[in-house]
Amino acid sequence: MSVLEPVEHTLHDGTTVNLRTPTPDDAETVLGYLDAVRRESDGIMFAPEDDLPTLDWERDWIRQRRENPHNCMVGAWSGGVLVGLANLGGGAGLSRGRHRGDLGISLRRSWWGRGLGRALMDVLLGFARDDGAIHVVRLGVYAYNRRAIALYERCGFVREGVRRWSVRFADGTYGDEVVMSRWVGPGTPPAVRDHDPRLTVSA
């Protein structure tokens, strides 16, 4: 079970936030947070016109995150208000992909640029390094979100490529998605295969 117990963290502007893993009892708060974040900017995939999950579904989703040993979910509270949420999940699926961890992070708009994103990233990357099963952390970010891209690069992520027209907004416009990753496995990033060893290549 991967659960972050409550810990206070002071941001670079002197503000103190409480970081911890949400519980199923926080489901209503998490849904309210998600609804607020999607209305403040177009930075996440969940759009205002999409249906929110039901309360029961959200409770189960949080419970599953808490029970998965290769998952870390962290919320940031200020004065009892949820102001940031991040999740890293890995170690599941087919054997060739279990070393991958997928990361997602969001903040209330009033908390941008205050160091909260870096604090949440540090928690998740520390978890990934300690987990052992996760060797590479991946994320996707809209190409126009330069603030987020700069944060990820400061955290050691590198750009892998761009998915063109990856998102379509309600006004009919499109956006590209930058794909990024960071090695968190043991040692330095290993060399990758340049051929299929099962195939015999004739001279």
Protein Blocks (a to p, Z undefined) as FASTA:
>chain_A
ZZddddddddfkopacddddddfklmmmmmmmmmmmmmmpckbfbdfkbccddfklmmmm
mmmmmmmmkbccddddeehiafbdcdddehiajfklmmpccddddddfklgonlmmmmmm
mmmmmmmmmnomambdcddddfklmmlmmmmmmnopacfbdcehkbccfkopacdddddd
ddfbehjdddddfbdfkbccdZZ
